[in-house]
Amino acid sequence: MHIRTTAPLALAAATALAGSLLVTAPASAATHRGGLHLGKIQYDSPGKDTRTNTSLNAEWVDIHNNSKSKLQLKGYKLKDNTGYTYTFPSYTIGAGKTVKVHTGKGRNASGHVYWNRGSYVWNNTGDKARLIKPNGKLQDSCSWTKSGTGTKNCH
């Protein structure tokens, strides 16, 4: 008799839990519908890692502004697990636009900024990219654990 009453209670609890997960999943997904977030990361430069500027610039992070207005990124930081940090200079990203942060050297232009490093930032075997607001609070993060295609879609 005890088994019969436990099974319906367990089923009811599981159903309630599943229902709450369904309710919370869209809310957490909605956090990236509006605002600034990490989009896609090319953490493994295609081909051999030769440390040429071309190879370094083939390692990048997309930051997307999914809001309805332009945003000033001055003071925002992009960091990895090691602590390598790119700090945005004065840069305005338009509504619905993306800026690509390249690891290597180059001249900042619309949609592209350069970290101006002579070595790679993102580890192919696992790392975590963090987008940090000027006030030090975490805006977004994206991590990977192993090399697959060398590209990670964050959201």
C-alpha distance (Angstrom), angle and dihedral (degrees) to the residues before:
residue distance angle dihedral
M1 . . .
H2 3.79 . .
I3 3.81 90.6 .
R4 3.81 92.3 55.7
T5 3.80 93.7 54.3
T6 3.81 93.6 44.8
A7 3.81 94.7 53.4
P8 3.83 95.0 56.4
L9 3.83 90.0 45.5
A10 3.79 91.2 50.2
L11 3.80 90.4 47.2
A12 3.81 91.0 49.2
A13 3.82 91.1 49.1
A14 3.81 92.1 48.1
T15 3.80 90.9 48.1
A16 3.81 91.4 49.5
L17 3.80 91.0 48.7
A18 3.80 92.5 48.1
G19 3.79 89.7 48.2
S20 3.79 91.7 51.7
L21 3.81 90.6 49.1
L22 3.78 90.2 52.8
V23 3.78 90.1 51.3
T24 3.82 94.9 47.9
A25 3.81 98.3 42.0
P26 3.83 96.1 71.2
A27 3.82 90.8 44.8
S28 3.82 92.4 55.3
A29 3.79 91.0 44.2
A30 3.80 89.1 51.9
T31 3.81 91.9 62.2
H32 3.80 89.0 81.6
R33 3.79 98.4 42.6
G34 3.77 90.2 84.0
G35 3.76 126.7 32.7
L36 3.76 140.9 19.9
H37 3.81 119.2 -34.4
L38 3.79 145.9 153.1
G39 3.78 110.2 -91.5
K40 3.78 115.0 177.5
I41 3.80 132.3 -8.6
Q42 3.80 127.1 -156.4
Y43 3.82 95.7 -160.6
D44 3.82 96.3 164.1
S45 3.77 112.5 53.8
P46 3.83 108.5 -134.7
G47 3.81 114.7 -101.4
K48 3.78 125.4 7.6
D49 3.80 119.0 -14.3
T50 3.80 96.1 -115.0
R51 3.83 96.6 157.3
T52 3.80 90.1 -128.5
N53 3.79 114.1 145.2
T54 3.82 89.3 -110.9
S55 3.81 90.6 54.9
L56 3.81 92.7 44.3
N57 3.80 91.2 51.2
A58 3.81 89.9 51.4
E59 3.83 85.4 67.9
W60 3.81 107.5 78.3
V61 3.80 149.2 143.9
D62 3.81 125.1 -135.7
I63 3.78 116.8 -143.0
H64 3.78 113.3 -166.0
N65 3.79 129.4 -158.7
N66 3.77 104.9 -150.7
S67 3.80 94.0 172.8
K68 3.78 127.5 104.6
S69 3.79 94.4 -114.0
K70 3.79 138.3 52.8
L71 3.80 118.2 -95.6
Q72 3.80 132.4 -149.9
L73 3.83 109.5 -132.2
K74 3.81 98.1 -169.9
G75 3.80 107.8 137.7
Y76 3.81 96.4 14.0
K77 3.81 111.8 131.7
L78 3.79 133.3 -147.8
K79 3.84 112.4 -157.1
D80 3.80 138.6 177.8
N81 3.83 129.7 -153.4
T82 3.81 92.1 -90.6
G83 3.79 92.2 55.9
Y84 3.81 99.1 -106.8
T85 3.79 103.5 154.2
Y86 3.79 134.2 -162.7
T87 3.81 113.0 -165.6
F88 3.78 116.3 -160.8
P89 3.79 117.0 -122.8
S90 3.77 117.5 -149.0
Y91 3.82 101.0 -46.2
T92 3.80 129.0 153.4
I93 3.79 118.6 -153.6
G94 3.78 115.5 -160.4
A95 3.78 126.0 -128.1
G96 3.80 109.7 -78.5
K97 3.82 91.5 7.0
T98 3.80 133.5 126.2
V99 3.79 130.8 -142.4
K100 3.81 119.8 -157.5
V101 3.81 115.6 -144.9
H102 3.84 106.8 -152.8
T103 3.81 119.8 -160.1
G104 3.81 96.9 -140.9
K105 3.78 134.9 61.4
G106 3.76 126.2 -66.0
R107 3.76 146.1 117.4
N108 3.79 116.8 -76.7
A109 3.79 112.8 -116.0
S110 3.78 138.1 159.0
G111 3.80 107.7 -51.6
H112 3.83 94.8 3.9
V113 3.80 133.1 77.5
Y114 3.80 128.1 171.9
W115 3.80 130.3 -137.3
N116 3.84 89.2 -157.2
R117 3.80 93.9 -141.1
G118 3.79 126.4 152.4
S119 3.82 93.6 -150.0
Y120 3.80 137.3 46.0
V121 3.80 122.2 -87.0
W122 3.80 107.4 -168.9
N123 3.80 118.7 69.8
N124 3.80 114.3 -131.3
T125 3.81 92.7 -147.3
G126 3.79 95.8 52.7
D127 3.78 140.5 -39.0
K128 3.78 142.4 148.7
A129 3.78 127.2 -121.5
R130 3.80 115.9 -151.3
L131 3.79 127.1 -166.6
I132 3.80 108.0 -156.5
K133 3.80 127.0 -167.9
P134 3.82 119.9 -126.9
N135 3.84 88.3 -104.3
G136 3.83 89.5 60.2
K137 3.80 97.3 -106.8
L138 3.80 119.9 131.9
Q139 3.80 112.1 -105.0
D140 3.82 97.7 180.0
S141 3.79 142.4 -26.0
C142 3.79 138.4 -161.3
S143 3.79 128.8 -170.1
W144 3.80 139.7 -175.3
T145 3.79 132.7 -170.1
K146 3.77 107.9 -156.4
S147 3.75 143.8 10.4
G148 3.77 113.0 -87.4
T149 3.75 116.7 142.2
G150 3.81 90.4 -17.2
T151 3.80 90.1 -115.3
K152 3.79 129.0 97.3
N153 3.81 124.6 -164.0
C154 3.78 103.2 -151.5
H155 3.80 100.6 -169.3
